[in-house]
């Protein structure tokens, strides 16, 4: 059997570079062999491919009802879903992110997914699997942030 270099009619790299490349390959092999992971059973990314579940009923029912002020009506403030202007003294729902919506517009939306249609601020859900996914996602984000901080500290 011929070597890779003979087969492709090329020379190996500088020995120091070759050592680094081999070390990285060995590290990757040892990590893959040392970790007993079944990729089929790991479905955390499954939520990345689907819409989030509906918002929790209790949270939706507790959304504040706000009365549109004359100033808001004069500014031409609109419902982001139906694009109709709010009228003075009209009652609307306020999301935690402070966006305002007609009840008839936001309630069906939150019955399908748990986020604000404008800013994607997420409300809690009644789905324990999705809530665990959100916690894991936040932990991964924090870990990446800490690793970036460590990396930056090494090079400053």
N, C-alpha and C positions, 0 to 999 in steps of 0.2 A: 504494500500500500504506500502510495507516495504522500509526502507531506503537503500541507496546504500551500507552502511557498513554492515547492516544485511544480505542483499542479497548476498554479496561477503564474508561474514564471516571475516571481518577485522575491525580494530579499526581506528578511525580518527587520523589524524596526530596531532602533538603538536599544541595547540590552536594558538600560535603565527604564526606558519607556515600556519595553516589553514586560518588565517586572511589574510596573504599575498596572498595565492592562490585565496581566494574569492575576494580580492581587484582587482587582475589582471583580473579575470573573469568579474567582474562588470565593470571595465574599458573597456574591449573589448566589452561587451554588449552595454555599453553606446555609444561607438564610432560607432558601427555598426548601432544602432538605431538612433543616432543623425545625421549620414551622409546619405543623400539621393542620393545614387549612383546607377545608372543602369549599371551593368557590361557589358551588351550587347552593349551599345552605346559607350563604351570607347574602341577605337581601336588603341590607341597609340602603343601598342605592335605589331600591325599588321605588321608594317615595320620590326620588329625583325624577322618575319617569312618569309619575302620575300626578293628578291634581291632589292637593291636600284635602282631607276630609272636611265636612261642614264644621262650622264654628259650634261651640258648645251652646246648647239651648239656653242655659241659665245666663251665659254671657250676653247672648243676643237679646234676651228679654230685658237685661239690665242696662242696655245702651241708653244713654241719656236722651230724652226728648227735649229738643231746643226749639224755642219760638224765634222765628226770623225777625230781626229788628228792622226798623225803617232804614237805618244806615246800610245794613246788608242788602236789603231789597233795592235801595237806590244805586248801589254799586253794580247791580246786575249779576249778583252771585247766582250760579247755576248748579243744578244737580249734575255731577259728573257722569251719571249713568244715562239719564234720559235727555240731558242738555236743556231742560226747561228751567227758566229763571224762577227762583224762589220768590214768593209773594210775601208782602208784609203780614205778620201775625200767623204765617203758615208754620205748622209744627213739622220738624224734621228730626232725623236721628243723627247723633254725633258719634263718630268712631273714636277710639282712644287716641288716634293720631290727629284728631280735631277736624277731619274732613266731614262735611255735612252731606246727607243724602235724604231723598224722599224715603219714607218707610217702605212704600211699595216697590222701590228700586233696590234698596240694600238688603232687605230681609230675604227675598228669593236668592240673591247672590250669596249671602252667608249660609243659606240652606244648601248650597252646593260646594262652597269652598270657604276657608277660614280667614281670608286676607282682604284688606282694603283694595278695591279695584284701582285706586290711584297709586298708592305708595307701597303696596304689598305688606303692610304691617300685619302681622299674624295675630289672630285671637286664639285663645285656647280651644281645644277640641275635646270631644268626649271619647276619642279614640286613643287608648293607652299605648298602642304600638307607635302611632304617629308622634305622640308626646315624647316617647322614649327616643325616637329618631331625632326629634328636634334637640333633645338634650345631648345626644351623641354628636350631632352636627356642631353644636356650640362648643363642646369639649374639644373636638378636632380643630375648630377654628382657634380656640385659645392655645392649644398645643402648637399649632403652626405659628401663631404670633410669638409665643415664647421662644420657639426655635429661631425665628427671624431675629429676635432680640439677641439671642446668644451668638448667632452668626455675625450680626453687626458689631457686637462687643468684641469679637475676636479680631476684627479688621479695623478697629479704630484706635 
